[in-house]
Amino acid sequence: MKLKTCSVCKEEKYLWISSPKTCKTCYSKLQSINKPKQSNLQAKPKSSLKRIKSVSDKRLVELAEYRVVRDLYLKEHPICEFYTCDCREVELHHGKGKIGKLLTNPKYFKALCREHHSWTELNPIEAKELGLSINRLDIP
């Protein structure tokens, strides 16, 4: 490479780009002048940005209805429904899932202690054989 005259600073340097003939220093200065500033890229201030809800309004209504149905079911079934357990600290297991109307349908609820609820989730085939879970694809 030969030393050539930069068209911006008029010094003899190795040219970085040929059109216009500029050295590396002058080229980077020109690029920083032509680039929009970072603050100009933000069109809206942070206060006007809307946060996405973690739960939709529709789901909040469903969850309010669910809490009432859940509490009533657990009041009627205070003991674990696993066939060998008599634990009184129970939580609700949804045998067919929580999608749509299954969330509030007590037909598919089971009151299970924490240990048996975990076992049911980890052993779906055996849980279905014991009647604790139901295949979602089965006709109701």
Backbone hydrogen bonds, N-H to C=O, Kabsch-Sander energy under -0.5 kcal/mol:
donor,donor_aa,acceptor,acceptor_aa,energy
4,K,13,K,-2.8
6,C,11,E,-2.7
7,S,21,K,-3.6
10,K,6,C,-1.2
13,K,4,K,-2.8
13,K,11,E,-0.8
16,W,22,T,-3.3
17,I,22,T,-1.6
19,S,20,P,-0.5
22,T,17,I,-1.9
22,T,20,P,-0.9
24,K,14,Y,-0.6
27,Y,23,C,-2.4
28,S,24,K,-2.3
29,K,25,T,-1.7
30,L,26,C,-2.5
31,Q,27,Y,-2.2
32,S,28,S,-2.0
33,I,29,K,-1.7
34,N,30,L,-1.9
35,K,31,Q,-1.5
40,N,37,K,-0.8
41,L,37,K,-0.7
41,L,38,Q,-0.9
42,Q,38,Q,-0.7
43,A,41,L,-1.1
48,S,45,P,-1.7
49,L,46,K,-1.1
60,L,56,S,-2.0
61,V,57,D,-1.7
62,E,58,K,-1.9
63,L,59,R,-2.7
64,A,60,L,-1.9
65,E,61,V,-1.9
66,Y,62,E,-2.4
67,R,63,L,-2.2
68,V,64,A,-1.2
69,V,65,E,-2.0
70,R,66,Y,-3.3
71,D,67,R,-2.3
72,L,68,V,-2.0
73,Y,69,V,-2.4
74,L,70,R,-2.7
75,K,71,D,-1.6
76,E,72,L,-1.8
77,H,73,Y,-1.7
80,C,87,C,-2.5
81,E,111,A,-3.5
85,C,82,F,-1.8
90,V,88,R,-1.1
91,E,112,L,-3.1
93,H,110,K,-3.1
95,G,93,H,-0.9
95,G,108,Y,-3.2
97,G,94,H,-0.5
102,L,99,I,-1.9
103,L,100,G,-1.3
104,T,101,K,-0.9
105,N,102,L,-0.5
108,Y,105,N,-1.6
109,F,106,P,-1.1
110,K,93,H,-1.7
112,L,91,E,-2.8
112,L,110,K,-0.7
114,R,89,E,-0.5
117,H,113,C,-2.5
118,S,114,R,-2.3
119,W,115,E,-2.1
120,T,116,H,-2.3
121,E,117,H,-2.0
122,L,118,S,-2.2
123,N,119,W,-1.7
127,A,123,N,-2.3
128,K,124,P,-1.9
129,E,125,I,-1.8
130,L,126,E,-1.8
131,G,128,K,-0.7
132,L,127,A,-2.6
133,S,127,A,-1.1
134,I,95,G,-3.0
138,D,135,N,-1.3
